Amino acid sequence: EAGVVQSPRYKIIEKKQPVAFWCNPISGHNTLYWYRQNLGQGPELLIRYENEEAVDDSQLPKDRFSAERLKGVDSTLKIQPAELGDSAVYLCASSPGAAYNEQFFGPGTRLTVL
Amino acid sequence: SQQGEEDPQALSIQEGENATMNCSYKTSINNLQWYRQNSGRGLVHLILIRSNEREKHSGRLRVTLDTSKKSSSLLITASRAADTASYFCATAQGGSEKLVFGKGMKLTVNP
């Protein structure tokens, strides 16, 4: 069974530039999450999808971050414009059911904003 | 915001020794989970213990949960160099469909 796929694995951009991350969850998993992990910290939830509906985006900085999950499968997370403080690892995870059960994580995208 | 707090923040042991990590949290929970993260990788789920359970085993892992003290411990027996990683506890808070992760604890197992 294929795991959660994310791309790119690494991204270096200059501040004020846009950037996008892509995630393909495990087949059949209807719940998808985007997390941000700062250095030396645990992941923090940005947004959670149930199928194509964003059911928890309370921690998503909506002035510069946006996300979509087309057809309830793949998802993209976008930052425009990026700021220096956005440098972090962006993790995508998926789960087959309730959000508080086991989550399956992708390898993450390490973003560096210069 | 992060609820769980792992203790110690870093632990270095010799291969074959046991490693114990503790996690404290603040609010009521549905369950508590432990995850491992190898350097540069995503998180891997290790074990889940529900609020009505007190102890759970999986291979070389043993997890305990004390809801009266709002704490959990993860014991890794007969550690191996491959256990070197960061370990996170995550709580599924009561009334919320969200996992809240702690800051993590770095375990180093020396061969």
Interface residues (C-beta under 8 A of the other chain):
Chain A: V4 G40 Q41 G42 P43 E44 L45 R48 V55 D56 L91 A93 A98 A99 Y100 N101 E102 Q103 F104 F105 G106 P107 G108 R110
Chain B: Q2 G4 N30 N31 Q33 Y35 G40 R41 G42 L43 V44 H45 L48 F88 A90 A92 E97 K98 L99 V100 F101 G102 K103 G104
